[in-house]
Amino acid sequence: MREPTGERLLVVDDEPTVKELLAATLRFAGFTVSSADSGAGALEAARRDPPDLVLLDVMLPDLDGFEVLRRLRTLPRAGGRPGPVPVLFLTARDTTADKINGLRLGGDDYVTKPFDLEELLARIRAILRRTGASPDGRTLVVGDLEVDPEGHQVTRGGVPVRLSPTEFRLLRHLAENAGRVLPKADILQAVWRYDFAGDSSIVDTYISYLRRKLDTGGPKLIHTVHGVGYVLRRPKP
């Protein structure tokens, strides 16, 4: 079991097996976890103990997850932080219309069942960093590349690299998931905030921009996995 992170997660799902599995996995990862099996229960739990992140099923027995999200937006965040509480949808409803609706309403991510627990943990940590809910603002290091999320600074081999805001978001996402192959669809959702009807060529374009700025003066860091996506990994010794 990892050291406690200090971050509080609320798991909302009316399937006992899913809820218990998620709660156990998240506690093992160091999070403090509370749970609810209905929309009304989720809102009460969030009022009683404001969470840093809500994992929210869409199909609940009373209120659907989209309505719960609307009501969560009126509640305070953990630690009195500004802005709405981050929400990650967990659902078996995987139609494009559902994804559009969830993201349009302000959901921070949308994961369909069944899901991989390691990938889910990575998405949770990425949301917490992105929304400022995580106290972990450490510099991300991959080989001689350093990415400072708080200062929006990038260096390679000690040399500053100037990036546009979108280039920085893309590189940060790659660095947060260093060593893991990221499908283009996942990159679209994480960086451009949509995963529906998106033109994946924009990912290819911005990867080429990053390569021109990062991979010209040293060993290649950004690699293509044909038919899948991209991965950022340290050069082999």
Secondary structure, DSSP 8 states (H G I E B T S, - for coil): -------EEEEE-S-HHHHHHHHHHHHHTT-EEEEESSHHHHHHHHHHS--SEEEEES--SSS-HHHHHHHHTTS--GGG-SS---EEEEES---HHHHHHHHHTT-SEEEESS--HHHHHHHHHHHHHHTT--S----EEETTEEEETTTTEEEETTEE----HHHHHHHHHHHHTTTS-EEHHHHHHHHHS--SS--THHHHHHHHHHHHHHSSSSS--EEEETTTEEEE-----
